[in-house]
Amino acid sequence: MIYAQRLNLFEYELKISSEETMTERYAMAVRLKDEKRDFYLKNHANVWPEVLSELKKIKVKNYSIYLKEDFMFGYLEYDGNNLDEDMATMQKIPIVDKWTKLMIDCFNPFPNNENNNSWVMMDEIFHLD
């Protein structure tokens, strides 16, 4: 009887841990067009609330964008199960699509990624908790 109780508790613990997701960190880079700098900065000082709400719905958090000259570095954390799938679904929302198109128009392709006019993902090479 005691063995069965322990087994049930173990199965319960396994189920909980398999449903939990670990926070994933993503870093990305892009180049900002000089003539779009003011537009981009102005819009990111007041990101549309609908866009922020949709990002939160897909479990994006701790999202930051940094700028140095024309180089932009973005960092975000994600608590969902499939970032690519969630971003694609979010992109189908008209207000998000409109925002994305306006912002992508501000970018120059990152070096060695001329076929991509948006953010390029970066590889993590070091992390300290």
Secondary structure in CASP SS format (residue, H / E / C, confidence):
PFRMAT SS
TARGET T0000
AUTHOR 0000-0000-0000
METHOD secondary structure of the structure
MODEL  1
M C 1.00
I H 1.00
Y H 1.00
A H 1.00
Q H 1.00
R H 1.00
L H 1.00
N H 1.00
L H 1.00
F H 1.00
E H 1.00
Y H 1.00
E H 1.00
L H 1.00
K H 1.00
I H 1.00
S H 1.00
S H 1.00
E H 1.00
E C 1.00
T C 1.00
M C 1.00
T C 1.00
E E 1.00
R E 1.00
Y E 1.00
A E 1.00
M E 1.00
A E 1.00
V E 1.00
R E 1.00
L E 1.00
K C 1.00
D H 1.00
E H 1.00
K H 1.00
R H 1.00
D H 1.00
F H 1.00
Y H 1.00
L H 1.00
K H 1.00
N H 1.00
H H 1.00
A H 1.00
N C 1.00
V C 1.00
W C 1.00
P H 1.00
E H 1.00
V H 1.00
L H 1.00
S H 1.00
E H 1.00
L H 1.00
K H 1.00
K H 1.00
I C 1.00
K C 1.00
V E 1.00
K E 1.00
N E 1.00
Y E 1.00
S E 1.00
I E 1.00
Y E 1.00
L E 1.00
K E 1.00
E C 1.00
D C 1.00
F E 1.00
M E 1.00
F E 1.00
G E 1.00
Y E 1.00
L E 1.00
E E 1.00
Y E 1.00
D C 1.00
G C 1.00
N C 1.00
N C 1.00
L H 1.00
D H 1.00
E H 1.00
D H 1.00
M H 1.00
A H 1.00
T H 1.00
M H 1.00
Q H 1.00
K C 1.00
I C 1.00
P H 1.00
I H 1.00
V H 1.00
D H 1.00
K H 1.00
W H 1.00
T H 1.00
K H 1.00
L H 1.00
M H 1.00
I H 1.00
D C 1.00
C C 1.00
F E 1.00
N E 1.00
P C 1.00
F C 1.00
P C 1.00
N C 1.00
N C 1.00
E C 1.00
N C 1.00
N C 1.00
N C 1.00
S C 1.00
W C 1.00
V E 1.00
M E 1.00
M C 1.00
D C 1.00
E C 1.00
I C 1.00
F C 1.00
H C 1.00
L C 1.00
D C 1.00
END
